[in-house]
Amino acid sequence: MLFLLLFTSVVSEQETPPEYKRNLICEDISETIKNKNVACEIEKVLRINGFGAELIVAALTNSYAESKFNPLAIGDQGMSVGVFQLRTGGLGGTMTVEERQDIKESTKRVVIALKKSTKIKNAIARNSTSGHLTKLFCTEIMRPSDKHTKAQQRALLVETVFD
């Protein structure tokens, strides 16, 4: 039980190791894409929680697909909100609109889901590519309607988001 609590906890920004403040993946995002600063905030939360480059690329690609890195984005007639478009009936279920619009809070919610996903943990252990992790992130964490088609589209989007 203690292991589960430790594994699902989210590390706070005060604990950011100095090596995570250098060589940010978000700096490799295409110059044509707006809101790179939002992508960097997402990346920092993922890094301090122990996620590596391939999963960070997957998360950023999915966030871009969902909201174009816009924390104020609203979709599905107001049901989906924020950079990850967290739904009231899904991953964002207990969160307020303001919390889902908060980049760090919504990313922390995604971190909890990532740490619980056996498929993603196994894919990371197998050193899966960012393309494969992008698909898994889509189907396991984001779970849009027609998730398999969108997962394929997002795997191709990696090339657009990152030069």
Order of alpha helices (4+ residues) and beta strands (2+ residues): alpha-alpha-alpha-beta-beta-beta-alpha-alpha-alpha-alpha-alpha
